[in-house]
């Protein structure tokens, strides 16, 4: 079966789901085992018993369909804002991928309806809160499953509003379906909420890290920093992969810099850490996020259902639904991303201090003009917020289900915070990019390195140099979009070698 990777996340998921539309051999085999089990007289958790603390209550054959329906209804108690549509779509696709691997025993009718939802871009609307990351993301996945029953809601095409599921199904000429034994349990057991949030953020982080190196290179040029700390020989003596990659990116971006050449013999010995230690700090975050991605890739290609159906006919209950593996690396990823913002804000602050010929606050006439003073406040506020969000969720646990589920991962809470941390980091880098571009203007007519010059020109195509105070918000939003939509890095990579 197709393996899901973070670097090729969306293409891999599409290939996997396309494959399952053609080949359902494993899925059908596991379903036959479930159907045989219904008649063999034995007791199987969640198939002919209650759930959680009610696992010892056997359910009669005439109530098995109602059992599965009730499972979805009783667990659909999520609250809060809705999961963003893009992440809800990932949840659905990751769930389909897991079910299609053939260890859950879900019925083909239910599986096909999920595939149809994906094909028609019918993305369930899911409240973001309610999971403790224990028996999987129960409440969010129950809400994801409600539209199968004609209940709940879908996102509209533009993602700006929701549509009642019954109305959307009617528009498509579809009827709600009846869940078969084991279907409901297969739908709500699993780590798909936290996995979708983590996958969404980590896939974007691959590009954010490149942007962070590029923006730091622009600040280095504007502050007339030294290229010496990025020397390849230094990195070889402490050969962490992320450090090597980050230093290599900076060197590549600063090729043919007239600014660097102009102060090569200025006598300055060392720069502040926020410039000098970019390879070490950015590199550490790179390696931490690489580890998180590795764990997540294992998770995306795993089965997190319970009980599990094996080809020899065994149906085994275990704990693969527990979110601890993801919960810990999600917390790790939050810290790694937050550090990118921490050091970025320090570079922004440095740009405002009037170093090496730059005007104080990056404007010639201050007093009547506040210059670039206040964008740094915004960056500082976001960095401080991240410090709260980075408190590790995975160290907490509250028993549920009358003590049956007595240790939970809280990975879902960490996942929600991870997205907020990421969004804050984008904004902080946007402020640095906005500020560094202004500072770099004061180095003319000397030209920066090729990569920095390409990035600076892209910004100046839409945002002019600021000589007086004006409404900065729109301009900061614009440079942040250059980071978010990846156009900043892509513009540079088109003309230079790809960044690591």
C-alpha positions as CSV (number, residue, x, y, z in Angstrom):
1,X,0.0,0.0,0.0
2,X,1.0,3.6,-0.6
3,X,3.1,5.1,2.2
4,X,2.2,8.5,3.5
5,X,5.1,11.0,4.0
6,X,5.1,14.6,5.3
7,X,7.1,15.9,2.4
8,X,4.6,14.6,-0.1
9,X,1.6,14.5,2.2
10,X,-1.3,15.5,-0.1
11,X,-0.1,13.6,-3.1
12,X,0.5,10.5,-1.1
13,X,-3.0,10.6,0.5
14,X,-4.6,11.1,-2.9
15,X,-2.7,8.1,-4.3
16,X,-3.6,5.9,-1.3
17,X,-7.3,6.7,-1.6
18,X,-7.3,6.2,-5.4
19,X,-5.7,2.8,-4.8
20,X,-8.4,1.9,-2.3
21,X,-11.1,2.8,-4.8
22,X,-9.7,0.1,-7.0
23,X,-8.5,-2.5,-4.6
24,X,-10.5,-3.4,-1.4
25,X,-9.1,-6.9,-1.0
26,X,-7.8,-6.5,2.5
27,X,-10.9,-4.5,3.6
28,X,-13.3,-7.2,2.4
29,X,-11.2,-10.0,4.0
30,X,-11.3,-8.3,7.4
31,X,-15.1,-7.7,7.0
32,X,-15.7,-11.3,6.4
33,X,-13.9,-12.1,9.7
34,X,-16.2,-9.7,11.6
35,X,-19.3,-11.2,10.0
36,X,-18.1,-14.7,11.0
37,X,-17.4,-13.5,14.5
38,X,-21.0,-12.3,14.9
39,X,-22.2,-15.9,14.7
40,X,-19.5,-17.8,16.6
41,X,-20.9,-17.3,20.0
42,X,-17.9,-15.4,21.4
43,X,-17.8,-11.9,22.9
44,X,-15.9,-9.2,21.1
45,X,-15.4,-5.7,22.5
46,X,-17.4,-3.1,20.8
47,X,-18.8,-5.5,18.3
48,X,-21.4,-7.2,20.5
49,X,-20.6,-5.4,23.8
50,X,-20.9,-1.9,25.2
51,X,-18.0,0.5,25.2
52,X,-15.5,1.7,27.7
53,X,-16.7,0.9,31.2
54,X,-19.7,-0.9,29.6
55,X,-17.4,-3.4,27.9
56,X,-18.8,-6.2,30.1
57,X,-22.4,-5.7,28.9
58,X,-23.2,-8.0,26.0
59,X,-25.6,-6.7,23.3
60,X,-28.1,-8.9,21.5
61,X,-27.9,-9.4,17.8
62,X,-31.1,-7.5,17.2
63,X,-29.6,-4.3,18.7
64,X,-26.1,-4.4,17.1
65,X,-26.9,-1.8,14.4
66,X,-28.5,0.5,17.0
67,X,-25.4,0.0,19.1
68,X,-23.2,1.5,16.4
69,X,-25.6,4.4,15.7
70,X,-25.9,5.2,19.4
71,X,-22.1,5.2,19.6
72,X,-21.8,8.0,17.1
73,X,-24.6,10.0,18.6
74,X,-23.5,9.6,22.2
75,X,-19.9,10.6,21.4
76,X,-20.9,13.7,19.3
77,X,-20.5,16.1,22.1
78,X,-17.6,18.3,20.8
79,X,-17.6,22.0,21.6
80,X,-15.7,25.1,20.6
81,X,-14.7,26.5,17.2
82,X,-14.8,24.3,14.2
83,X,-11.6,22.5,13.0
84,X,-10.4,24.4,9.9
85,X,-11.7,22.9,6.8
86,X,-8.3,22.0,5.4
87,X,-7.5,20.0,8.6
88,X,-11.0,18.4,8.6
89,X,-10.3,17.2,5.1
90,X,-7.0,15.7,6.2
91,X,-8.8,14.0,9.1
92,X,-11.2,12.3,6.7
93,X,-8.4,11.3,4.3
94,X,-6.2,9.9,7.1
95,X,-9.1,8.0,8.5
96,X,-9.9,6.5,5.1
97,X,-6.3,5.5,4.6
98,X,-6.2,3.7,8.0
99,X,-9.5,1.9,7.4
100,X,-8.4,0.8,3.9
101,X,-5.3,-1.0,5.2
102,X,-7.7,-3.8,6.2
103,X,-7.4,-4.3,10.0
104,X,-10.5,-2.6,11.2
105,X,-13.3,-4.7,9.7
106,X,-15.4,-1.8,8.6
107,X,-18.2,-2.6,6.1
108,X,-17.6,-1.8,2.4
109,X,-20.8,0.3,2.2
110,X,-19.6,2.6,5.0
111,X,-16.1,2.8,3.6
112,X,-17.4,3.6,0.1
113,X,-19.4,6.4,1.5
114,X,-16.4,8.0,3.1
115,X,-14.5,7.7,-0.2
116,X,-17.5,9.4,-1.9
117,X,-17.3,12.2,0.7
118,X,-13.7,12.8,-0.2
119,X,-14.3,12.6,-3.9
120,X,-17.1,15.2,-3.8
121,X,-15.3,17.4,-1.3
122,X,-18.0,16.9,1.3
123,X,-15.9,17.8,4.3
124,X,-17.5,17.3,7.7
125,X,-17.7,20.2,10.1
126,X,-16.0,19.1,13.4
127,X,-15.9,21.0,16.7
128,X,-12.3,21.2,17.8
129,X,-12.6,20.4,21.5
130,X,-13.7,17.3,23.3
131,X,-10.9,14.8,22.9
132,X,-8.5,13.8,25.6
133,X,-6.4,11.7,23.2
134,X,-7.0,8.4,24.9
135,X,-9.3,6.0,23.0
136,X,-8.3,8.1,20.0
137,X,-10.0,11.3,19.2
138,X,-13.5,10.0,20.0
139,X,-15.7,13.2,20.0
140,X,-14.1,14.8,16.9
141,X,-14.3,11.6,15.0
142,X,-17.9,11.0,16.0
143,X,-18.7,14.4,14.5
144,X,-16.8,13.5,11.4
145,X,-19.0,10.4,11.1
146,X,-22.4,12.1,11.8
147,X,-23.0,13.0,8.1
148,X,-23.0,9.2,7.3
149,X,-26.3,9.2,9.3
150,X,-27.6,12.3,7.7
151,X,-26.8,14.4,10.8
152,X,-24.2,17.0,11.5
153,X,-22.9,19.4,8.9
154,X,-20.5,19.7,6.0
155,X,-18.3,22.7,5.1
156,X,-19.5,24.8,2.2
157,X,-17.3,24.8,-0.9
158,X,-15.6,28.1,0.0
159,X,-15.1,27.0,3.6
160,X,-16.9,30.1,5.0
161,X,-20.1,28.5,6.3
162,X,-21.6,25.1,7.0
163,X,-24.4,23.2,5.4
164,X,-26.7,20.7,7.2
165,X,-25.6,17.2,6.2
166,X,-29.2,16.1,5.3
167,X,-29.5,19.0,2.9
168,X,-26.1,18.3,1.3
169,X,-26.8,14.6,0.9
170,X,-30.2,15.4,-0.7
171,X,-28.5,17.7,-3.2
172,X,-26.1,14.9,-4.1
173,X,-29.0,12.4,-4.4
174,X,-27.7,10.3,-1.5
175,X,-29.5,8.7,1.4
176,X,-28.1,8.3,4.9
177,X,-26.7,4.8,5.6
178,X,-27.1,2.3,8.4
179,X,-23.9,1.4,10.2
180,X,-23.1,-2.3,10.5
181,X,-21.6,-4.0,13.5
182,X,-18.1,-2.6,14.3
183,X,-18.5,0.3,11.9
184,X,-19.1,3.0,14.5
185,X,-16.2,1.8,16.6
186,X,-13.9,1.7,13.6
187,X,-14.9,5.3,12.8
188,X,-14.2,6.9,16.1
189,X,-11.2,4.9,17.4
190,X,-8.0,6.5,16.2
191,X,-5.7,9.5,16.4
192,X,-6.8,11.2,13.3
193,X,-7.6,14.6,14.8
194,X,-4.1,15.1,16.4
195,X,-2.5,13.4,13.4
196,X,-4.2,15.8,10.9
197,X,-3.3,18.9,12.9
198,X,0.3,17.7,13.2
199,X,0.5,16.7,9.5
200,X,-0.9,20.1,8.4
201,X,1.6,22.1,10.5
202,X,4.7,19.9,9.9
203,X,4.1,19.9,6.1
204,X,4.0,23.7,6.2
205,X,7.0,23.8,8.5
206,X,9.2,22.3,5.8
207,X,8.8,25.6,3.9
208,X,8.7,27.8,7.0
209,X,12.2,26.8,7.9
210,X,13.5,27.8,4.5
211,X,11.8,31.2,4.9
212,X,13.3,31.6,8.4
213,X,16.8,31.1,7.0
214,X,16.1,33.5,4.1
215,X,14.7,36.2,6.4
216,X,17.6,35.9,8.9
217,X,20.0,36.3,5.9
218,X,18.3,39.6,5.0
219,X,18.7,40.8,8.6
220,X,22.3,39.7,8.7
221,X,23.0,41.8,5.6
222,X,21.0,44.8,6.9
223,X,23.0,44.7,10.2
224,X,26.3,44.1,8.4
225,X,26.9,40.9,10.2
226,X,29.7,38.4,9.6
227,X,29.4,35.4,7.4
228,X,32.3,33.7,9.3
229,X,30.0,31.8,11.7
230,X,28.4,30.1,8.7
231,X,31.6,28.7,7.4
232,X,31.3,25.0,6.5
233,X,34.3,24.0,8.5
234,X,32.7,25.2,11.7
235,X,29.6,23.1,11.0
236,X,31.6,20.0,10.3
237,X,33.0,20.1,13.9
238,X,29.4,19.8,15.3
239,X,27.7,18.0,12.5
240,X,24.0,18.2,13.4
241,X,22.1,17.8,10.2
242,X,19.9,20.8,10.8
243,X,22.8,23.1,11.6
244,X,24.7,22.1,8.5
245,X,21.5,22.7,6.3
246,X,20.8,26.1,7.8
247,X,24.4,27.3,7.5
248,X,24.5,26.1,3.9
249,X,21.3,28.0,3.1
250,X,22.7,31.3,4.5
251,X,25.9,30.9,2.5
252,X,24.0,30.2,-0.7
253,X,21.7,33.2,-0.2
254,X,24.7,35.6,0.4
255,X,26.7,34.8,-2.6
256,X,28.2,37.9,-4.3
257,X,27.1,40.2,-1.5
258,X,28.6,43.7,-1.9
259,X,27.5,44.5,1.6
260,X,29.4,41.7,3.2
261,X,32.5,42.6,1.1
262,X,32.3,46.3,2.2
263,X,32.9,45.5,5.9
264,X,35.0,42.4,5.6
265,X,37.9,44.1,7.4
266,X,35.9,46.3,9.8
267,X,37.5,44.8,12.9
268,X,34.2,43.7,14.5
269,X,34.9,40.4,16.1
270,X,31.5,38.8,16.9
271,X,27.8,39.5,16.3
272,X,25.1,39.0,18.8
273,X,23.8,35.4,19.1
274,X,20.6,36.1,17.2
275,X,22.8,36.5,14.1
276,X,25.9,34.4,14.9
277,X,24.0,31.3,16.2
278,X,21.3,31.1,13.5
279,X,22.7,27.7,12.3
280,X,22.6,26.3,15.8
281,X,19.2,27.6,16.7
282,X,17.4,27.1,13.4
283,X,19.2,23.9,13.0
284,X,18.0,22.5,16.3
285,X,14.5,23.3,15.4
286,X,15.0,21.6,12.0
287,X,16.2,18.4,13.7
288,X,13.4,18.5,16.3
289,X,10.7,18.9,13.6
290,X,12.4,16.2,11.5
291,X,12.1,13.8,14.5
292,X,8.4,14.8,15.0
293,X,7.8,14.2,11.3
294,X,9.4,10.7,11.5
295,X,7.1,9.8,14.4
296,X,4.1,11.2,12.6
297,X,4.9,9.3,9.4
298,X,4.9,6.1,11.4
299,X,1.5,7.0,12.9
300,X,0.0,7.9,9.5
301,X,0.9,4.5,8.2
302,X,-0.3,2.6,11.4
303,X,-3.6,1.2,12.5
304,X,-4.9,3.0,15.6
305,X,-8.3,1.2,15.8
306,X,-9.5,-1.3,18.5
307,X,-10.2,-4.2,18.4
308,X,-8.0,-5.2,15.5
309,X,-8.8,-7.8,12.9
310,X,-6.1,-10.1,11.7
311,X,-6.0,-12.3,8.6
312,X,-5.8,-15.5,10.6
313,X,-9.2,-14.7,12.0
314,X,-8.1,-13.4,15.4
315,X,-9.8,-10.2,16.7
316,X,-7.6,-8.7,19.4
317,X,-8.1,-5.8,21.7
318,X,-5.2,-3.5,22.5
319,X,-4.2,0.1,23.0
320,X,-3.0,1.4,19.6
321,X,-5.6,4.2,19.9
322,X,-3.6,5.9,22.7
323,X,-2.3,9.2,21.6
324,X,0.9,9.3,23.6
325,X,3.4,8.9,20.8
326,X,1.9,11.8,19.0
327,X,1.2,13.9,22.1
328,X,4.9,14.0,23.1
329,X,6.3,15.0,19.7
330,X,3.5,17.5,19.2
331,X,4.7,19.2,22.3
332,X,8.3,18.9,21.0
333,X,7.2,20.5,17.7
334,X,5.6,23.4,19.5
335,X,8.9,24.2,21.3
336,X,10.9,23.9,18.1
337,X,8.6,26.3,16.2
338,X,8.4,28.7,19.1
339,X,12.2,29.0,19.1
340,X,12.2,30.1,15.5
341,X,10.0,33.0,16.6
342,X,12.1,33.7,19.7
343,X,15.3,34.3,17.8
344,X,13.4,36.2,15.0
345,X,12.0,38.7,17.4
346,X,15.5,39.4,18.7
347,X,16.8,40.1,15.2
348,X,13.8,42.5,14.7
349,X,14.7,44.3,17.9
350,X,18.4,44.6,16.9
351,X,17.4,46.1,13.5
352,X,15.7,49.0,15.4
353,X,18.6,50.0,17.6
354,X,20.5,52.1,15.1
355,X,23.5,49.7,14.6
356,X,26.2,50.4,12.0
357,X,24.7,53.4,10.3
358,X,21.0,52.4,10.4
359,X,18.7,55.1,11.6
360,X,17.1,54.6,15.0
361,X,13.7,52.8,14.5
362,X,14.5,52.7,10.8
363,X,13.2,56.2,9.9
364,X,15.2,59.4,9.3
365,X,12.7,61.6,11.2
366,X,11.5,60.1,14.5
367,X,9.6,61.8,17.1
368,X,6.8,62.8,14.9
369,X,7.2,59.3,13.4
370,X,7.4,56.2,15.6
371,X,9.0,54.3,12.8
372,X,9.1,50.6,13.1
373,X,8.9,50.6,16.9
374,X,5.4,49.0,17.3
375,X,5.6,46.0,14.9
376,X,8.3,44.7,17.3
377,X,5.7,45.0,20.1
378,X,3.4,42.7,18.1
379,X,6.2,40.2,17.6
380,X,7.0,40.3,21.3
381,X,3.4,39.7,22.2
382,X,3.2,36.7,19.9
383,X,6.4,35.2,21.2
384,X,5.2,35.6,24.8
385,X,1.9,33.9,23.9
386,X,3.8,31.0,22.4
387,X,5.5,30.5,25.8
388,X,2.2,29.7,27.3
389,X,1.0,27.6,24.4
390,X,4.2,25.5,24.6
391,X,3.4,24.2,28.1
392,X,3.5,20.4,27.4
393,X,0.0,19.0,27.2
394,X,1.3,15.5,27.3
395,X,2.3,15.7,31.0
396,X,-1.3,15.9,32.0
397,X,-3.9,13.1,32.4
398,X,-7.4,13.0,33.8
399,X,-9.1,9.6,34.2
400,X,-12.3,9.0,32.1
401,X,-14.9,6.3,31.7
402,X,-15.1,5.7,35.4
403,X,-11.4,4.9,35.6
404,X,-11.4,2.3,32.8
405,X,-9.5,4.9,30.7
406,X,-7.3,6.0,33.6
407,X,-4.4,7.5,31.6
408,X,-5.0,9.8,28.7
409,X,-2.5,11.7,26.4
410,X,-4.1,15.1,26.0
411,X,-2.5,15.1,22.5
412,X,-5.5,16.8,21.0
413,X,-5.0,19.8,23.2
414,X,-1.4,20.0,22.2
415,X,-2.4,19.7,18.5
416,X,-4.7,22.7,18.8
417,X,-2.0,24.7,20.4
418,X,0.5,23.6,17.8
419,X,-1.5,25.3,15.1
420,X,-1.7,28.5,17.1
421,X,2.0,28.4,17.7
422,X,2.7,27.9,14.0
423,X,0.4,30.8,13.0
424,X,2.2,33.1,15.5
425,X,5.6,32.1,14.2
426,X,4.5,33.0,10.6
427,X,3.4,36.4,11.9
428,X,6.7,37.0,13.8
429,X,8.7,36.1,10.8
430,X,6.5,38.5,8.8
431,X,7.4,41.3,11.1
432,X,11.1,40.6,10.8
433,X,10.8,40.4,7.0
434,X,9.0,43.7,6.9
435,X,11.6,45.3,9.2
436,X,14.6,43.8,7.5
437,X,13.5,45.0,4.1
438,X,13.2,48.5,5.4
439,X,16.7,48.3,7.0
440,X,18.2,46.9,3.8
441,X,17.1,50.0,1.9
442,X,19.6,52.0,3.9
443,X,22.5,49.9,2.6
444,X,22.1,51.1,-1.0
445,X,23.8,51.4,-3.4
446,X,25.6,48.4,-2.1
447,X,23.8,45.2,-3.2
448,X,23.1,42.2,-0.9
449,X,23.7,38.6,-1.8
450,X,21.8,37.2,-4.8
451,X,19.2,35.4,-2.7
452,X,18.5,38.3,-0.4
453,X,18.3,40.7,-3.3
454,X,15.7,38.5,-5.0
455,X,13.6,38.4,-1.9
456,X,13.9,42.2,-1.3
457,X,12.9,43.0,-4.9
458,X,9.8,40.8,-4.5
459,X,8.7,42.8,-1.4
460,X,9.4,46.2,-3.0
461,X,7.2,45.3,-6.0
462,X,4.2,45.7,-3.7
463,X,5.4,47.5,-0.6
464,X,7.4,50.7,-0.9
465,X,10.0,52.0,1.5
466,X,8.4,53.8,4.4
467,X,9.5,57.4,5.0
468,X,6.8,58.3,7.4
469,X,4.3,56.6,9.6
470,X,1.2,55.1,7.9
471,X,-1.1,52.1,8.2
472,X,1.4,49.3,8.4
473,X,-1.1,46.5,9.1
474,X,-1.9,45.7,5.4
475,X,1.8,45.7,4.5
476,X,2.7,43.3,7.4
477,X,-0.2,41.1,6.2
478,X,1.2,41.1,2.7
479,X,4.8,40.1,3.6
480,X,3.3,37.4,5.9
481,X,1.3,36.1,2.9
482,X,4.6,35.8,1.0
483,X,5.7,33.4,3.7
484,X,2.4,31.6,4.1
485,X,1.8,31.0,0.3
486,X,5.5,30.0,-0.1
487,X,6.0,32.6,-2.9
488,X,9.0,34.2,-1.1
489,X,11.0,31.0,-1.1
490,X,9.8,29.9,-4.5
491,X,10.8,33.2,-6.0
492,X,14.3,32.8,-4.7
493,X,14.6,29.1,-5.6
494,X,13.6,29.7,-9.2
495,X,16.7,31.8,-9.7
496,X,19.1,30.0,-7.3
497,X,19.6,26.4,-6.2
498,X,16.8,25.0,-4.0
499,X,17.2,25.6,-0.3
500,X,17.5,22.7,2.2
